[in-house]
Amino acid sequence: MTNFGDILYHDHRLLVIDKPSGLLSVPGIGPQKQDCLIARVRETYREARIVHRLDRDTSGVIVLALDAEAHRQLSIQFQEREVHKTYRAVVIGVMEGDKGEIDLPIRKDLDDPPRQMVDHEQGRAAFTRWRVLERSADRTHIELTPLTGRSHQIRVHLKAIGHPILGDDLYAPPEALAMADRLMLHAHTLTIVHPETAAPMTFEARCTF
């Protein structure tokens, strides 16, 4: 394992990493937030470029481009929603039903950044599918497929339906925050089209919770 996570795949165009929880994808504001995934990766892969981001406390699959053309092609795939992503999460409470879809528009909470919020008038469309993997007495382990890519989308959607993610320091109530020592959200799989071969490729980072 490197100081930026396990390498899941590497060729001359792509670098795919299992990002650890607690590591920013890109620098934040202020000197204390300069340590991040892309800074660490560039110590070894100088041409690496961020294509998409994961929240600091979300672990799992993230793909980086190793040249400008790969970056352009991959960015288009994300912008056009041509990629397929699944996440794993553990939420508080026992969810009813085995699967469903959350259709709630999201915007920035201008009074409480960096939080996002549901807003039916000014929010941007956001869709998340979910299915139950396992239930226990006080929590549910689920798989999620976001159909849009809004900031904090999964976290906001799950809070909105009454099942915030365990360990979520932005959206979970105290009892759910205290039930885990990290945000229980993991980017499990990512499917893209390789920018050179045009072959579909699926990468998986094992979920450890």
C-alpha positions, -999 to +999 in steps of 0.1 A: +000+000+000+013+035-009+007+066+011-022+074-011-039+040-010-038+007-028-032+008-066-061-012-082-049-006-119-021+012-136-011+016-173+004+045-193-029+063-195-047+055-162-041+051-125-069+037-104-067+039-066-085+027-035-085+060-016-085+057+021-110+075+043-098+108+057-078+119+027-089+149+006-090+143-032-077+178-040-063+206-018-087+225+004-085+261+016-057+269+040-022+254+046-036+226+068-056+212+039-028+210+013-021+173+020-043+154-004-045+124-028-034+143-059-004+159-041+007+125-028+002+108-062+022+134-080+053+126-059+055+094-080+033+101-111+041+137-120+015+140-148-014+126-128-046+146-131-078+144-111-109+134-132-135+132-104-135+135-066-145+116-035-154+133-003-125+134+022-141+107+044-154+085+016-131+056+007-129+036-025-124+037-062-110+068-078-095+071-113-068+095-124-056+104-159-019+103-167-020+126-198-041+155-211-060+135-237-069+107-212-081+134-188-103+150-215-119+118-226-126+106-190-139+140-180-164+138-209-176+104-197-183+117-162-200+149-175-222+128-199-230+103-171-215+075-191-197+060-161-214+035-137-207+038-100-218+018-070-213+026-034-217+007-001-230+024+031-242+016+065-271+037+077-289+041+110-322+023+114-339-006+096-349+004+061-383-007+049-384-024+015-356-041-003-349-014-029-360+021-040-351+053-057-346+088-041-356+117-063-348+149-044-332+181-058-301+194-040-283+227-037-257+243-015-267+253+020-256+289+017-261+295+054-241+265+065-213+255+041-200+230+031-233+213+037-258+207+009-296+206+013-328+194-004-346+223-021-376+216-043-375+251-059-339+259-064-321+226-062-306+206-091-321+173-100-306+144-081-314+106-083-300+078-062-310+041-064-306+019-034-310-018-024-306-035+009-277-059+014-282-067+051-302-056+081-294-058+118-312-045+149-302-008+146-286-004+111-289-014+074-261-021+050-270-009+015-257-006-020-263+027-038-261+037-075-261+075-080-276+085-114-264+121-110-233+135-094-243+162-070-220+172-042-227+151-011-256+135-030-258+101-013-252+116+022-280+143+017-304+118+002-301+092+029-305+119+056-336+131+038-353+097+040-345+093+077-315+070+074-283+091+077-250+073+072-232+062+104-202+084+112-213+113+090-200+144+107-220+167+085-254+151+082-258+125+110-274+132+144-252+125+174-264+089+179-256+080+143-223+098+144-212+079+175-220+045+160-189+045+138-153+058+139-155+069+102-180+078+076-195+045+065-195+053+028-174+035+003-170+038-035-173+001-043-171-002-081-165+022-111-170+013-148-154+035-174-144+032-211-106+031-215-095+063-233-072+044-257-087+010-263-124+020-259-129-012-239-153-010-209-134-016-176-148-021-141-127-016-110-136-027-076-123-018-042-132-042-014-155-028+012-140-034+047-171-026+068 
